[in-house]
Amino acid sequence: MSDLQQEETSSADIDDATLATRAADGDVAAFEMLLRRYQDRVFGLALRMLADRAEAEDVTQEVFVTAWRRLGELAEPAAVRTWLFRIAHRQCLVLLRKRKSRKTEPTDTVPETAAVTRHDPERAAQTGAGVEALRKALAGLPAPQRAVWLLAEVDGLSYAEIAGVVGASEQSVRGRLSRARAKLAEVMRAWR
């Protein structure tokens, strides 16, 4: 058993900086731990931005292929999470730009919720309608606003982390997020 595997069994919370440093040095087990830690979150971001499962899977795969190849270039190993989200965000924007030139529109931006109670059909219908209304409201936001809202509200990133992901200043992120929240609050007023 490698040192990393022993550490994994004794402590599931090896910090990102340690994993990134080891993975950059070619430690496959460390990279696999990073993959397991962030794969679902990167996929979730891509799915919400693209609303297409196949494209989100492709983006997720590309993010981790890129990470494996370029992890050694990461200046601050502790920022690996933000770096992965930045790669995903850029990949999604490339696909969205291609879509725009093809004149296709995304139909969904939020994955289905599985927490609807089977025993309460009325509540299930209301929840489904609310989720659909949120999907439409998010689809109506400009891509930069939608991206910062998703990164803040769904992924829980700080303003500084979001700024690093989207390549904008923190002030710009705050403005985009404020406009996105205001627009969503207006559109979703009926669902309060």
Buried (B, 14 or more C-beta within 10 A) or exposed (E): EEEBEEBBEEEEEBEBBBBBBBBBEEBEBBBBBBBEBBBEBBBBBBBBBBBBEEBBBBBBBBBBEBBBEEBEEBEEBBBBBBBBBBBBBBBBBEBBEEBEEEEEEBEBBBBEEEEBEEEEEEEEEEBEEBBEBBBBBBBEBEBBBBBBBBBBEBBEBEBEBBBBBBEBEBEBBBBBBEBBBEBBEEBBEEEE
